[in-house]
Amino acid sequence: MRPADKLVRAAAGFQCQIELERAGQIADCRSILSLLTLGATQGSELVLRAQGPDADEAIRVIRLMFDQQFDEHNVEQST
Amino acid sequence: MKFSVFISKKAICAELTATTKEGVITELVQSLVNAGDIKDADKADIIKAIMKREELGSTGIGRGVAVPHTKHASVEKLIGTVGVSPAGLDFESLDGQVASLFFLLVSPPDRPGDHLRALENISRQLRDDMFCRLLRQSKTIEDISQLLDEADGSSFGT
């Protein structure tokens, strides 16, 4: 749940619409309630999509967050 | 994951009286002890673990809802309870609003994804205004229990 929290905080800094999709279900990155409905656990395959003036930057920043595993480093990654 | 899989009905709290974050977590964990889902000897440690998780970021997810949780080796399966605080209280929620609906979860350390599957269901139901309203209006354990059963039957959410 902490990664979801971090995603919401990051998404709030952009003007563009940012969505995550898992198995055909789409969630709004600005809403933690929406993100949690994805039920995405570690290892889930997600599609990141952004649309708007700063979409490229949003994709870059959020992809980096995933690559860096939300700075959780194996410490209770999924909570 | 349906409510019936992880919510201990005997531990449901229809009228929480605590006015602080630690107080409400203690009240909900005590309720799980009273229901026989958690041993009294593990209570203090579980409360401490949940509070430690809260320090990393509030589990107050907005819309008056909080989902305090932890992993703990003393449980063999995911166990949880629901509580309603008629007055609401400050849970340092993300949206700054008071929290009045609580879903407390304790999961075994070797099943890290379970609480996320529970949160998936909780969050999906909570997106339904009717479900939130009915839960807040619930006055008895039976009311809440029935509401959760109806939610499991997909009366709410999608």
gemmi code that builds the backbone of each chain (N, CA, C; Angstrom):
import gemmi

chains = {
    "A": [
        ("MET", (0.819, -1.214, 0.000), (0.000, 0.000, 0.000), (0.847, 1.256, 0.000)),
        ("ARG", (2.061, 1.173, 0.564), (2.926, 2.362, 0.563), (3.292, 2.800, -0.854)),
        ("PRO", (3.603, 1.861, -1.759), (3.863, 2.303, -3.134), (2.682, 3.072, -3.727)),
        ("ALA", (1.463, 2.635, -3.423), (0.274, 3.328, -3.933), (0.226, 4.754, -3.394)),
        ("ASP", (0.538, 4.886, -2.123), (0.579, 6.197, -1.482), (1.598, 7.105, -2.191)),
        ("LYS", (2.767, 6.531, -2.462), (3.821, 7.308, -3.125), (3.424, 7.697, -4.549)),
        ("LEU", (2.723, 6.798, -5.229), (2.264, 7.096, -6.588), (1.290, 8.264, -6.597)),
        ("VAL", (0.373, 8.262, -5.630), (-0.618, 9.333, -5.552), (0.078, 10.678, -5.325)),
        ("ARG", (1.042, 10.664, -4.420), (1.774, 11.908, -4.130), (2.547, 12.396, -5.346)),
        ("ALA", (3.139, 11.455, -6.085), (3.892, 11.834, -7.282), (2.948, 12.354, -8.366)),
        ("ALA", (1.828, 11.659, -8.555), (0.888, 12.032, -9.615), (0.293, 13.411, -9.373)),
        ("ALA", (0.163, 13.769, -8.093), (-0.422, 15.071, -7.747), (0.456, 16.223, -8.226)),
        ("GLY", (1.722, 15.941, -8.487), (2.639, 16.989, -8.927), (2.601, 17.247, -10.432)),
        ("PHE", (1.797, 16.493, -11.144), (1.707, 16.670, -12.603), (0.316, 17.144, -13.004)),
        ("GLN", (0.284, 17.806, -14.160), (-1.012, 18.277, -14.664), (-1.725, 17.189, -15.458)),
        ("CYS", (-0.948, 16.279, -16.010), (-1.536, 15.293, -16.922), (-2.345, 14.227, -16.178)),
        ("GLN", (-3.192, 13.557, -16.944), (-3.930, 12.401, -16.430), (-2.995, 11.210, -16.438)),
        ("ILE", (-2.896, 10.508, -15.321), (-2.011, 9.345, -15.276), (-2.830, 8.127, -14.856)),
        ("GLU", (-2.710, 7.080, -15.660), (-3.479, 5.866, -15.371), (-2.559, 4.652, -15.271)),
        ("LEU", (-2.978, 3.718, -14.444), (-2.315, 2.413, -14.400), (-3.366, 1.381, -14.764)),
        ("GLU", (-2.950, 0.431, -15.566), (-3.883, -0.613, -15.979), (-3.335, -1.978, -15.600)),
        ("ARG", (-4.220, -2.792, -15.049), (-3.834, -4.175, -14.764), (-4.958, -5.097, -15.224)),
        ("ALA", (-4.622, -5.998, -16.081), (-5.577, -6.987, -16.590), (-6.875, -6.340, -17.065)),
        ("GLY", (-6.725, -5.257, -17.811), (-7.895, -4.601, -18.386), (-8.600, -3.626, -17.463)),
        ("GLN", (-8.183, -3.611, -16.186), (-8.806, -2.686, -15.243), (-7.939, -1.433, -15.123)),
        ("ILE", (-8.568, -0.273, -15.173), (-7.817, 0.985, -15.180), (-8.030, 1.756, -13.881)),
        ("ALA", (-6.938, 2.295, -13.333), (-7.035, 3.087, -12.107), (-6.425, 4.460, -12.324)),
        ("ASP", (-6.996, 5.436, -11.645), (-6.509, 6.813, -11.679), (-5.389, 6.948, -10.644)),
        ("CYS", (-4.216, 7.366, -11.109), (-3.051, 7.460, -10.224), (-3.204, 8.517, -9.126)),
        ("ARG", (-4.178, 9.404, -9.267), (-4.361, 10.429, -8.235), (-5.173, 9.918, -7.054)),
        ("SER", (-5.770, 8.755, -7.194), (-6.660, 8.239, -6.148), (-6.150, 6.928, -5.577)),
        ("ILE", (-5.854, 6.931, -4.295), (-5.346, 5.694, -3.688), (-6.443, 4.627, -3.657)),
        ("LEU", (-7.676, 5.077, -3.481), (-8.787, 4.128, -3.463), (-8.887, 3.433, -4.827)),
        ("SER", (-8.685, 4.223, -5.877), (-8.720, 3.687, -7.229), (-7.555, 2.725, -7.459)),
        ("LEU", (-6.362, 3.133, -7.029), (-5.176, 2.271, -7.221), (-5.307, 0.945, -6.474)),
        ("LEU", (-5.865, 1.008, -5.264), (-5.976, -0.218, -4.467), (-6.935, -1.219, -5.096)),
        ("THR", (-7.891, -0.715, -5.892), (-8.841, -1.644, -6.512), (-8.152, -2.521, -7.566)),
        ("LEU", (-6.941, -2.152, -7.974), (-6.221, -2.994, -8.944), (-5.778, -4.311, -8.309)),
        ("GLY", (-5.614, -4.297, -6.980), (-5.147, -5.505, -6.298), (-3.776, -5.943, -6.803)),
        ("ALA", (-2.964, -4.966, -7.171), (-1.653, -5.290, -7.755), (-0.659, -5.656, -6.659)),
        ("THR", (-0.157, -6.866, -6.732), (0.861, -7.301, -5.771), (2.217, -7.231, -6.466)),
        ("GLN", (3.258, -7.452, -5.688), (4.599, -7.418, -6.251), (4.693, -8.418, -7.394)),
        ("GLY", (5.197, -7.967, -8.532), (5.325, -8.862, -9.676), (4.170, -8.748, -10.663)),
        ("SER", (3.123, -8.001, -10.297), (1.993, -7.803, -11.213), (2.457, -7.016, -12.434)),
        ("GLU", (1.871, -7.341, -13.588), (2.197, -6.574, -14.795), (1.228, -5.433, -14.954)),
        ("LEU", (1.776, -4.225, -15.068), (0.947, -3.029, -15.157), (1.315, -2.233, -16.406)),
        ("VAL", (0.329, -1.505, -16.916), (0.587, -0.589, -18.025), (0.418, 0.825, -17.489)),
        ("LEU", (1.419, 1.659, -17.720), (1.383, 3.059, -17.272), (1.075, 3.937, -18.481)),
        ("ARG", (0.133, 4.852, -18.281), (-0.291, 5.706, -19.384), (-0.482, 7.132, -18.861)),
        ("ALA", (-0.035, 8.116, -19.628), (-0.241, 9.510, -19.214), (-0.631, 10.339, -20.424)),
        ("GLN", (-1.505, 11.309, -20.186), (-1.969, 12.154, -21.278), (-2.086, 13.585, -20.769)),
        ("GLY", (-1.389, 14.487, -21.451), (-1.442, 15.897, -21.034), (-0.110, 16.569, -21.282)),
        ("PRO", (-0.007, 17.850, -20.897), (1.170, 18.654, -21.221), (2.494, 18.098, -20.680)),
        ("ASP", (2.475, 17.526, -19.473), (3.736, 17.032, -18.898), (3.759, 15.499, -18.818)),
        ("ALA", (3.089, 14.871, -19.764), (2.965, 13.406, -19.736), (4.316, 12.695, -19.827)),
        ("ASP", (5.198, 13.200, -20.694), (6.501, 12.535, -20.854), (7.275, 12.518, -19.551)),
        ("GLU", (7.272, 13.664, -18.880), (8.001, 13.784, -17.613), (7.358, 12.881, -16.542)),
        ("ALA", (6.047, 12.838, -16.541), (5.335, 11.990, -15.567), (5.706, 10.522, -15.764)),
        ("ILE", (5.715, 10.092, -17.005), (6.077, 8.691, -17.317), (7.504, 8.427, -16.853)),
        ("ARG", (8.394, 9.369, -17.116), (9.805, 9.186, -16.752), (9.940, 9.034, -15.225)),
        ("VAL", (9.314, 9.950, -14.501), (9.431, 9.957, -13.037), (8.807, 8.696, -12.433)),
        ("ILE", (7.619, 8.342, -12.909), (6.911, 7.208, -12.309), (7.590, 5.885, -12.681)),
        ("ARG", (8.111, 5.812, -13.915), (8.825, 4.590, -14.293), (10.056, 4.406, -13.401)),
        ("LEU", (10.705, 5.516, -13.113), (11.884, 5.469, -12.236), (11.497, 4.966, -10.841)),
        ("MET", (10.331, 5.402, -10.356), (9.855, 4.946, -9.037), (9.668, 3.429, -9.021)),
        ("PHE", (9.097, 2.908, -10.107), (8.930, 1.450, -10.196), (10.291, 0.760, -10.267)),
        ("ASP", (11.188, 1.324, -11.110), (12.522, 0.723, -11.262), (13.257, 0.678, -9.931)),
        ("GLN", (13.060, 1.699, -9.147), (13.745, 1.765, -7.843), (12.921, 1.106, -6.741)),
        ("GLN", (11.889, 0.394, -7.137), (11.029, -0.348, -6.202), (10.529, 0.532, -5.060)),
        ("PHE", (10.241, 1.774, -5.395), (9.643, 2.713, -4.435), (10.500, 2.877, -3.179)),
        ("ASP", (11.812, 2.682, -3.357), (12.767, 2.814, -2.239), (12.437, 1.897, -1.070)),
        ("GLU", (11.743, 0.787, -1.375), (11.359, -0.104, -0.268), (12.450, -1.132, 0.036)),
        ("HIS", (13.255, -1.468, -1.006), (14.405, -2.371, -0.833), (14.108, -3.604, 0.011)),
        ("ASN", (13.153, -4.337, -0.420), (12.845, -5.610, 0.245), (12.364, -5.489, 1.684)),
        ("VAL", (12.172, -4.279, 2.166), (11.656, -4.125, 3.523), (10.136, -4.039, 3.420)),
        ("GLU", (9.491, -5.129, 3.743), (8.029, -5.189, 3.713), (7.482, -4.540, 2.450)),
        ("GLN", (7.968, -5.013, 1.316), (7.641, -4.361, 0.053), (6.161, -4.212, -0.227)),
        ("SER", (5.385, -5.146, 0.215), (3.999, -5.129, -0.227), (3.051, -4.448, 0.744)),
        ("THR", (3.541, -3.964, 1.836), (2.602, -3.340, 2.761), (2.454, -1.886, 2.442)),
    ],
    "B": [
        ("MET", (-10.856, -10.695, -2.698), (-11.080, -11.545, -1.521), (-12.305, -11.044, -0.753)),
        ("LYS", (-13.305, -11.891, -0.662), (-14.563, -11.457, -0.046), (-14.405, -11.191, 1.457)),
        ("PHE", (-15.280, -10.312, 1.975), (-15.234, -9.974, 3.408), (-15.339, -11.227, 4.274)),
        ("SER", (-16.196, -12.160, 3.844), (-16.442, -13.351, 4.667), (-15.176, -14.189, 4.873)),
        ("VAL", (-14.192, -14.004, 3.998), (-12.950, -14.776, 4.107), (-12.058, -14.254, 5.231)),
        ("PHE", (-12.096, -12.943, 5.455), (-11.122, -12.396, 6.411), (-11.712, -11.569, 7.557)),
        ("ILE", (-12.977, -11.195, 7.473), (-13.546, -10.405, 8.565), (-14.088, -11.330, 9.660)),
        ("SER", (-13.608, -11.104, 10.874), (-14.095, -11.859, 12.021), (-15.374, -11.177, 12.516)),
        ("LYS", (-16.517, -11.799, 12.239), (-17.780, -11.123, 12.546), (-17.953, -10.834, 14.035)),
        ("LYS", (-17.435, -11.740, 14.849), (-17.573, -11.535, 16.296), (-16.769, -10.322, 16.775)),
        ("ALA", (-15.807, -9.904, 15.959), (-14.929, -8.799, 16.376), (-15.370, -7.438, 15.826)),
        ("ILE", (-16.478, -7.418, 15.097), (-16.952, -6.152, 14.522), (-17.325, -5.169, 15.640)),
        ("CYS", (-16.932, -3.907, 15.461), (-17.240, -2.871, 16.455), (-18.168, -1.838, 15.836)),
        ("ALA", (-19.414, -1.842, 16.259), (-20.396, -0.926, 15.663), (-20.251, 0.491, 16.198)),
        ("GLU", (-19.797, 0.620, 17.428), (-19.674, 1.969, 18.001), (-18.353, 2.118, 18.741)),
        ("LEU", (-17.339, 2.469, 17.983), (-16.016, 2.681, 18.574), (-16.059, 3.933, 19.453)),
        ("THR", (-15.390, 3.853, 20.584), (-15.418, 5.005, 21.498), (-14.091, 5.769, 21.541)),
        ("ALA", (-13.028, 5.158, 21.008), (-11.710, 5.797, 21.064), (-11.702, 7.109, 20.283)),
        ("THR", (-10.822, 8.013, 20.727), (-10.761, 9.327, 20.073), (-9.383, 9.611, 19.465)),
        ("THR", (-8.475, 8.644, 19.605), (-7.137, 8.829, 19.037), (-6.786, 7.642, 18.140)),
        ("LYS", (-5.746, 7.844, 17.318), (-5.304, 6.783, 16.413), (-4.909, 5.525, 17.195)),
        ("GLU", (-4.039, 5.685, 18.193), (-3.607, 4.515, 18.960), (-4.777, 3.895, 19.715)),
        ("GLY", (-5.663, 4.769, 20.184), (-6.831, 4.287, 20.924), (-7.734, 3.415, 20.068)),
        ("VAL", (-7.964, 3.835, 18.852), (-8.896, 3.091, 17.997), (-8.250, 1.779, 17.524)),
        ("ILE", (-6.948, 1.826, 17.289), (-6.235, 0.592, 16.908), (-6.281, -0.405, 18.077)),
        ("THR", (-6.065, 0.103, 19.279), (-6.125, -0.751, 20.478), (-7.517, -1.362, 20.635)),
        ("GLU", (-8.537, -0.537, 20.422), (-9.918, -1.002, 20.575), (-10.237, -2.127, 19.570)),
        ("LEU", (-9.776, -1.954, 18.339), (-10.049, -2.963, 17.307), (-9.262, -4.252, 17.551)),
        ("VAL", (-8.000, -4.112, 17.983), (-7.197, -5.309, 18.262), (-7.777, -6.046, 19.476)),
        ("GLN", (-8.196, -5.275, 20.486), (-8.819, -5.887, 21.664), (-10.063, -6.683, 21.259)),
        ("SER", (-10.780, -6.153, 20.301), (-11.982, -6.821, 19.836), (-11.638, -8.165, 19.177)),
        ("LEU", (-10.510, -8.206, 18.464), (-10.056, -9.468, 17.867), (-9.614, -10.448, 18.953)),
        ("VAL", (-9.060, -9.910, 20.036), (-8.681, -10.756, 21.185), (-9.951, -11.338, 21.809)),
        ("ASN", (-10.923, -10.468, 22.047), (-12.175, -10.903, 22.667), (-12.891, -11.972, 21.834)),
        ("ALA", (-12.730, -11.855, 20.511), (-13.389, -12.806, 19.609), (-12.609, -14.115, 19.506)),
        ("GLY", (-11.410, -14.129, 20.086), (-10.605, -15.348, 20.062), (-9.742, -15.493, 18.816)),
        ("ASP", (-9.615, -14.411, 18.049), (-8.823, -14.482, 16.816), (-7.348, -14.189, 17.053)),
        ("ILE", (-7.065, -13.488, 18.132), (-5.691, -13.132, 18.484), (-5.519, -13.453, 19.963)),
        ("LYS", (-4.321, -13.942, 20.297), (-4.068, -14.245, 21.712), (-3.779, -12.957, 22.473)),
        ("ASP", (-4.241, -12.910, 23.699), (-4.024, -11.725, 24.533), (-2.530, -11.416, 24.658)),
        ("ALA", (-1.726, -12.487, 24.690), (-0.273, -12.316, 24.859), (0.357, -11.581, 23.666)),
        ("ASP", (-0.290, -11.654, 22.496), (0.264, -11.019, 21.291), (-0.272, -9.610, 21.063)),
        ("LYS", (-1.257, -9.230, 21.860), (-1.962, -7.966, 21.625), (-1.023, -6.760, 21.572)),
        ("ALA", (-0.211, -6.607, 22.601), (0.649, -5.418, 22.695), (1.605, -5.337, 21.505)),
        ("ASP", (2.139, -6.499, 21.113), (3.096, -6.522, 20.014), (2.425, -6.164, 18.684)),
        ("ILE", (1.203, -6.646, 18.506), (0.467, -6.356, 17.267), (0.119, -4.864, 17.196)),
        ("ILE", (-0.324, -4.304, 18.307), (-0.640, -2.862, 18.335), (0.615, -2.056, 17.988)),
        ("LYS", (1.729, -2.473, 18.581), (2.998, -1.772, 18.339), (3.376, -1.845, 16.854)),
        ("ALA", (3.198, -3.019, 16.258), (3.546, -3.203, 14.842), (2.644, -2.356, 13.934)),
        ("ILE", (1.367, -2.284, 14.270), (0.443, -1.480, 13.460), (0.808, 0.002, 13.575)),
        ("MET", (1.129, 0.440, 14.791), (1.523, 1.842, 14.986), (2.810, 2.167, 14.234)),
        ("LYS", (3.721, 1.196, 14.211), (4.995, 1.395, 13.502), (4.730, 1.565, 12.007)),
        ("ARG", (3.792, 0.767, 11.476), (3.422, 0.897, 10.064), (2.806, 2.273, 9.809)),
        ("GLU", (2.011, 2.770, 10.747), (1.385, 4.088, 10.585), (2.429, 5.204, 10.525)),
        ("GLU", (3.535, 4.987, 11.234), (4.596, 6.004, 11.226), (5.202, 6.170, 9.836)),
        ("LEU", (5.146, 5.112, 9.028), (5.696, 5.173, 7.674), (4.768, 5.907, 6.713)),
        ("GLY", (3.571, 6.200, 7.173), (2.570, 6.856, 6.331), (1.208, 6.384, 6.781)),
        ("SER", (0.297, 7.326, 6.966), (-1.025, 6.944, 7.460), (-1.749, 6.020, 6.497)),
        ("THR", (-2.478, 5.065, 7.040), (-3.319, 4.218, 6.198), (-4.735, 4.796, 6.088)),
        ("GLY", (-4.871, 6.057, 6.484), (-6.134, 6.760, 6.266), (-6.207, 7.109, 4.787)),
        ("ILE", (-7.014, 6.348, 4.014), (-6.975, 6.465, 2.557), (-7.980, 7.471, 2.007)),
        ("GLY", (-8.619, 8.225, 2.893), (-9.575, 9.217, 2.423), (-10.994, 8.692, 2.470)),
        ("ARG", (-11.948, 9.575, 2.203), (-13.385, 9.259, 2.278), (-13.774, 8.759, 3.668)),
        ("GLY", (-13.003, 9.192, 4.691), (-13.343, 8.804, 6.059), (-12.979, 7.366, 6.399)),
        ("VAL", (-12.089, 6.782, 5.596), (-11.759, 5.371, 5.776), (-10.281, 5.194, 6.116)),
        ("ALA", (-9.996, 4.266, 7.034), (-8.613, 3.917, 7.334), (-8.474, 2.402, 7.349)),
        ("VAL", (-7.315, 1.926, 6.923), (-7.080, 0.474, 6.852), (-5.782, 0.103, 7.575)),
        ("PRO", (-5.722, 0.330, 8.892), (-4.508, -0.008, 9.631), (-4.209, -1.503, 9.498)),
        ("HIS", (-2.928, -1.836, 9.298), (-2.606, -3.252, 9.099), (-1.161, -3.548, 9.459)),
        ("THR", (-0.890, -4.816, 9.641), (0.487, -5.273, 9.850), (0.583, -6.745, 9.505)),
        ("LYS", (1.825, -7.198, 9.370), (2.062, -8.640, 9.306), (2.401, -9.056, 10.727)),
        ("HIS", (2.038, -10.273, 11.094), (2.430, -10.752, 12.420), (2.477, -12.271, 12.414)),
        ("ALA", (3.556, -12.807, 12.954), (3.784, -14.259, 12.891), (2.769, -15.062, 13.701)),
        ("SER", (2.023, -14.402, 14.574), (1.100, -15.138, 15.436), (-0.178, -15.571, 14.720)),
        ("VAL", (-0.435, -15.022, 13.528), (-1.664, -15.425, 12.826), (-1.333, -16.384, 11.673)),
        ("GLU", (-2.199, -17.355, 11.469), (-1.955, -18.348, 10.416), (-2.651, -17.977, 9.119)),
        ("LYS", (-3.679, -17.125, 9.221), (-4.347, -16.641, 8.026), (-4.707, -15.169, 8.230)),
        ("LEU", (-4.985, -14.495, 7.124), (-5.371, -13.093, 7.222), (-6.623, -12.967, 8.079)),
        ("ILE", (-6.547, -12.076, 9.060), (-7.712, -11.871, 9.920), (-7.957, -10.359, 10.025)),
        ("GLY", (-9.209, -9.977, 10.039), (-9.500, -8.559, 10.095), (-10.811, -8.280, 10.782)),
        ("THR", (-11.007, -7.013, 11.088), (-12.288, -6.605, 11.651), (-12.665, -5.228, 11.127)),
        ("VAL", (-13.910, -4.860, 11.354), (-14.444, -3.574, 10.905), (-14.927, -2.799, 12.113)),
        ("GLY", (-14.677, -1.518, 12.124), (-15.196, -0.687, 13.191), (-15.750, 0.620, 12.646)),
        ("VAL", (-16.791, 1.110, 13.299), (-17.383, 2.391, 12.922), (-17.281, 3.324, 14.115)),
        ("SER", (-16.735, 4.505, 13.878), (-16.654, 5.523, 14.917), (-17.695, 6.588, 14.603)),
        ("PRO", (-18.788, 6.639, 15.373), (-19.852, 7.599, 15.066), (-19.344, 9.045, 15.030)),
        ("ALA", (-18.401, 9.370, 15.908), (-17.904, 10.747, 15.959), (-16.770, 10.999, 14.965)),
        ("GLY", (-16.076, 9.942, 14.571), (-14.911, 10.116, 13.712), (-13.724, 10.618, 14.511)),
        ("LEU", (-12.536, 10.421, 13.984), (-11.339, 10.883, 14.693), (-10.207, 11.167, 13.711)),
        ("ASP", (-9.241, 11.931, 14.195), (-8.111, 12.307, 13.352), (-7.187, 11.106, 13.180)),
        ("PHE", (-7.040, 10.638, 11.948), (-6.170, 9.494, 11.675), (-5.019, 9.926, 10.766)),
        ("GLU", (-4.796, 11.231, 10.697), (-3.759, 11.800, 9.808), (-3.942, 11.311, 8.372)),
        ("SER", (-5.202, 11.260, 7.942), (-5.529, 10.718, 6.621), (-4.954, 11.574, 5.498)),
        ("LEU", (-4.785, 10.944, 4.340), (-4.183, 11.611, 3.188), (-4.962, 12.857, 2.783)),
        ("ASP", (-6.278, 12.811, 2.918), (-7.082, 13.965, 2.496), (-7.410, 14.911, 3.652)),
        ("GLY", (-6.833, 14.669, 4.834), (-7.026, 15.586, 5.963), (-8.371, 15.475, 6.667)),
        ("GLN", (-9.234, 14.594, 6.179), (-10.559, 14.429, 6.790), (-10.489, 13.468, 7.981)),
        ("VAL", (-11.470, 13.575, 8.880), (-11.514, 12.619, 9.990), (-11.902, 11.239, 9.442)),
        ("ALA", (-11.466, 10.213, 10.160), (-11.796, 8.847, 9.732), (-12.888, 8.293, 10.636)),
        ("SER", (-13.851, 7.619, 10.037), (-14.927, 7.026, 10.833), (-15.137, 5.544, 10.528)),
        ("LEU", (-14.583, 5.065, 9.428), (-14.706, 3.643, 9.082), (-13.321, 3.012, 9.093)),
        ("PHE", (-13.204, 1.907, 9.829), (-11.895, 1.274, 9.992), (-11.943, -0.202, 9.615)),
        ("PHE", (-10.973, -0.597, 8.799), (-10.783, -2.015, 8.474), (-9.381, -2.356, 8.944)),
        ("LEU", (-9.273, -3.126, 10.024), (-7.964, -3.480, 10.570), (-7.608, -4.904, 10.147)),
        ("LEU", (-6.394, -5.052, 9.617), (-5.974, -6.343, 9.060), (-4.653, -6.811, 9.673)),
        ("VAL", (-4.587, -8.107, 9.993), (-3.337, -8.715, 10.455), (-3.092, -9.937, 9.566)),
        ("SER", (-1.930, -9.949, 8.895), (-1.683, -11.051, 7.962), (-0.410, -11.816, 8.319)),
        ("PRO", (-0.364, -13.093, 7.939), (0.841, -13.882, 8.215), (1.997, -13.382, 7.349)),
        ("PRO", (3.211, -13.350, 7.881), (4.360, -12.812, 7.132), (4.652, -13.546, 5.834)),
        ("ASP", (4.288, -14.838, 5.773), (4.621, -15.593, 4.568), (3.566, -15.455, 3.468)),
        ("ARG", (2.558, -14.630, 3.691), (1.544, -14.414, 2.657), (1.371, -12.912, 2.426)),
        ("PRO", (2.428, -12.268, 1.907), (2.444, -10.809, 1.815), (1.384, -10.201, 0.902)),
        ("GLY", (0.876, -10.994, -0.045), (-0.088, -10.411, -0.972), (-1.520, -10.436, -0.469)),
        ("ASP", (-1.775, -11.202, 0.590), (-3.155, -11.392, 1.043), (-3.847, -10.095, 1.439)),
        ("HIS", (-3.140, -9.246, 2.184), (-3.817, -8.030, 2.637), (-4.119, -7.106, 1.455)),
        ("LEU", (-3.294, -7.199, 0.377), (-3.585, -6.386, -0.807), (-4.839, -6.887, -1.520)),
        ("ARG", (-5.049, -8.203, -1.467), (-6.279, -8.752, -2.071), (-7.498, -8.348, -1.224)),
        ("ALA", (-7.292, -8.261, 0.081), (-8.380, -7.775, 0.942), (-8.621, -6.292, 0.677)),
        ("LEU", (-7.531, -5.527, 0.549), (-7.665, -4.085, 0.279), (-8.331, -3.824, -1.066)),
        ("GLU", (-8.087, -4.723, -2.015), (-8.722, -4.597, -3.325), (-10.244, -4.628, -3.165)),
        ("ASN", (-10.710, -5.580, -2.366), (-12.153, -5.689, -2.147), (-12.683, -4.502, -1.340)),
        ("ILE", (-11.970, -4.175, -0.266), (-12.406, -3.063, 0.593), (-12.510, -1.777, -0.225)),
        ("SER", (-11.457, -1.473, -0.996), (-11.453, -0.215, -1.741), (-12.526, -0.201, -2.824)),
        ("ARG", (-12.768, -1.367, -3.433), (-13.801, -1.407, -4.472), (-15.185, -1.135, -3.866)),
        ("GLN", (-15.451, -1.740, -2.714), (-16.751, -1.511, -2.069), (-16.890, -0.056, -1.606)),
        ("LEU", (-15.780, 0.486, -1.099), (-15.832, 1.841, -0.540), (-16.016, 2.919, -1.595)),
        ("ARG", (-15.779, 2.568, -2.851), (-16.012, 3.550, -3.917), (-17.504, 3.735, -4.142)),
        ("ASP", (-18.275, 2.849, -3.567), (-19.727, 2.950, -3.699), (-20.276, 3.788, -2.545)),
        ("ASP", (-20.849, 4.946, -2.885), (-21.348, 5.873, -1.854), (-22.392, 5.226, -0.953)),
        ("MET", (-23.232, 4.401, -1.557), (-24.290, 3.756, -0.787), (-23.698, 2.830, 0.280)),
        ("PHE", (-22.676, 2.088, -0.103), (-22.031, 1.179, 0.851), (-21.443, 1.970, 2.023)),
        ("CYS", (-20.736, 3.068, 1.707), (-20.132, 3.909, 2.759), (-21.202, 4.469, 3.686)),
        ("ARG", (-22.268, 4.953, 3.080), (-23.326, 5.584, 3.878), (-23.995, 4.559, 4.799)),
        ("LEU", (-24.307, 3.418, 4.242), (-24.962, 2.378, 5.043), (-24.047, 1.888, 6.155)),
        ("LEU", (-22.757, 1.794, 5.866), (-21.816, 1.347, 6.889), (-21.751, 2.363, 8.032)),
        ("ARG", (-21.707, 3.654, 7.671), (-21.661, 4.700, 8.704), (-22.936, 4.719, 9.544)),
        ("GLN", (-24.034, 4.375, 8.913), (-25.321, 4.419, 9.617), (-25.559, 3.177, 10.463)),
        ("SER", (-24.727, 2.166, 10.288), (-24.940, 0.910, 11.007), (-24.797, 1.114, 12.506)),
        ("LYS", (-25.746, 0.588, 13.244), (-25.747, 0.779, 14.699), (-25.386, -0.488, 15.470)),
        ("THR", (-25.481, -1.619, 14.790), (-25.221, -2.888, 15.482), (-24.279, -3.776, 14.667)),
        ("ILE", (-23.705, -4.759, 15.359), (-22.842, -5.737, 14.695), (-23.619, -6.453, 13.589)),
        ("GLU", (-24.899, -6.734, 13.878), (-25.730, -7.449, 12.900), (-25.909, -6.618, 11.626)),
        ("ASP", (-26.123, -5.302, 11.802), (-26.277, -4.416, 10.630), (-25.044, -4.499, 9.739)),
        ("ILE", (-23.874, -4.398, 10.377), (-22.614, -4.381, 9.624), (-22.382, -5.737, 8.967)),
        ("SER", (-22.630, -6.776, 9.749), (-22.443, -8.129, 9.251), (-23.304, -8.387, 8.006)),
        ("GLN", (-24.528, -7.931, 8.092), (-25.455, -8.113, 6.965), (-25.000, -7.313, 5.741)),
        ("LEU", (-24.531, -6.091, 6.006), (-24.050, -5.234, 4.926), (-22.853, -5.883, 4.203)),
        ("LEU", (-21.958, -6.459, 4.989), (-20.782, -7.115, 4.389), (-21.201, -8.327, 3.566)),
        ("ASP", (-22.199, -9.057, 4.079), (-22.714, -10.214, 3.317), (-23.305, -9.771, 1.986)),
        ("GLU", (-24.054, -8.644, 2.039), (-24.661, -8.139, 0.812), (-23.572, -7.676, -0.160)),
        ("ALA", (-22.534, -7.052, 0.384), (-21.422, -6.606, -0.470), (-20.748, -7.810, -1.117)),
        ("ASP", (-20.595, -8.887, -0.345), (-19.996, -10.118, -0.889), (-20.850, -10.689, -2.026)),
        ("GLY", (-22.137, -10.429, -1.924), (-23.050, -10.886, -2.971), (-23.126, -9.904, -4.123)),
        ("SER", (-22.193, -8.934, -4.114), (-22.066, -7.929, -5.197), (-23.262, -6.988, -5.312)),
        ("SER", (-23.878, -6.677, -4.173), (-24.951, -5.691, -4.215), (-24.397, -4.288, -4.443)),
        ("PHE", (-23.113, -4.116, -4.044), (-22.484, -2.806, -4.176), (-21.263, -2.921, -5.057)),
        ("GLY", (-20.782, -1.771, -5.488), (-19.555, -1.752, -6.272), (-19.709, -2.538, -7.568)),
        ("THR", (-18.611, -2.626, -8.290), (-18.670, -3.390, -9.537), (-17.415, -4.229, -9.680)),
    ],
}
model = gemmi.Model(1)
for chain_id, residues in chains.items():
    chain = gemmi.Chain(chain_id)
    for i, (resn, *xyz) in enumerate(residues, 1):
        res = gemmi.Residue()
        res.name, res.seqid = resn, gemmi.SeqId(i, " ")
        for name, pos in zip(("N", "CA", "C"), xyz):
            atom = gemmi.Atom()
            atom.name, atom.element = name, gemmi.Element(name[0])
            atom.pos, atom.b_iso = gemmi.Position(*pos), 0.0
            res.add_atom(atom)
        chain.add_residue(res)
    model.add_chain(chain)
structure = gemmi.Structure()
structure.add_model(model)
structure.setup_entities()
